[in-house]
Amino acid sequence: MDIIKNEFLTNGYTKIDQLFDSTEVESLLVIYTSLLNDKKRTAHLRSDLAGLQNTDKTIERITQVMRPSLVEPKILNHIAYKKALDCAKKLLGDDMELDFDMLINKAPYTNTPTPWHQDAAYWINLPDKRAVSCWIALDNVYENNGCMWFLPVKDQQILEHTNLPNEGALYCDADTTNAMPVPLSIGGCTFHDGFTLHYSRGNTTNSQRRALIFNFRPKEMIKLERNQGIDHTGVRKQRS
Ligand SMILES: O=C(O)CCC(=O)C(=O)O
């Protein structure tokens, strides 16, 4: 874990090849798939990061469901939540807690990139800026189906971001020459800091690219957010 922590603190991202094994993924996928297929129960938390929902509501390219554990609390019992939290504590301190979870699926042949952005642009400005996102692969991921790409963090500056149409994902302009792809096997994960620039290519393959994502930050900062009405279920816009 020391090497991983060092890499995270130096570059703003790191990876773990196997957070949990392929038998443990099965039970997670049962819940994940039922949420992904249930447009009714997830409607208030569901959107298309591609920003195309007003032009064609039938095809979701980059399905995002925020806070899936609000709809299906039993997902919280999966070992992924505990293991990722343990890692977050090792990376950023014992006061880390789960702020929100989300699922993001790239449907087959949708070929729609998630644009370059910093997660911190979505968030309010908090006095304690420690935050880490854990992105867990539920399929084998590689460049052609949309594995994550990262640029090492330079500083805690947030670039100007703009929404894709129809309140789609935030994006920014950045020199991405030195960006690195991080392919993963099922059950592997990446960790990235809130200021780390990241993106993923579109899915050009014939199968889904499913990811479960957690965001951890200090308990006190989650309290501050909630006091300001921020619970990560609302509209996407630049807040910082
Ligand atoms: O899954 C993706 O394509 C993007 C995920 C992402 O931006 C994030 O986890 O912060």
PDBQT file of the ligand as one rigid body, heavy atoms in Angstrom, charges set to zero:
ROOT
HETATM    1  O1  LIG A 301     -16.619   6.287 -16.344  1.00  0.00    +0.000 OA
HETATM    2  C1  LIG A 301     -16.269   7.268 -17.005  1.00  0.00    +0.000 C 
HETATM    3  O2  LIG A 301     -16.204   7.261 -18.221  1.00  0.00    +0.000 OA
HETATM    4  C2  LIG A 301     -15.902   8.551 -16.305  1.00  0.00    +0.000 C 
HETATM    5  C3  LIG A 301     -15.844   8.441 -14.832  1.00  0.00    +0.000 C 
HETATM    6  C4  LIG A 301     -15.482   9.707 -14.155  1.00  0.00    +0.000 C 
HETATM    7  O3  LIG A 301     -15.367  10.748 -14.733  1.00  0.00    +0.000 OA
HETATM    8  C5  LIG A 301     -15.266   9.663 -12.708  1.00  0.00    +0.000 C 
HETATM    9  O4  LIG A 301     -15.365   8.593 -12.091  1.00  0.00    +0.000 OA
HETATM   10  O5  LIG A 301     -14.958  10.718 -12.119  1.00  0.00    +0.000 OA
ENDROOT
TORSDOF 0
